[in-house]
Amino acid sequence: QGKVVESGGGLVQAGGSLRLSCAASGITFRLYAIGWYRQAPGKQREWVAGMSSGGSTNYADSVKGRFTISRDNARNTVYLQMNSLEPEDTAVYYCNLRFNSLNYWGQGTQVTVSS
């Protein structure tokens, strides 16, 4: 069975940076499309960024130019580099991997941006 584990969250001041990681196991990682989502308190989970198995990327308008999604197929790992963080970026961040009917979520990692 596949497993996905996020890490790298924490507390950072506005304007700072964090890099989230998402390590996958038990799957043929290179076949999967990847995505990062986030959920702020009292709000619905929202999509943040995505990357296809072929490497095409897309970003939500709210993070475009500040966040970068990447993948290392050799390490079965997904990254989300977050720069110029804002208090509005505070949320639990989740990694998602999808391939056909297979869909895996991590447990989430908390990102808190102080003003």
Helices and strands as residue ranges (DSSP letters): E 3-7, E 10-13, E 18-25, G 29-31, E 33-39, E 46-51, E 57-59, E 67-72, E 77-82, G 87-89, E 91-99, E 102-105, E 109-114
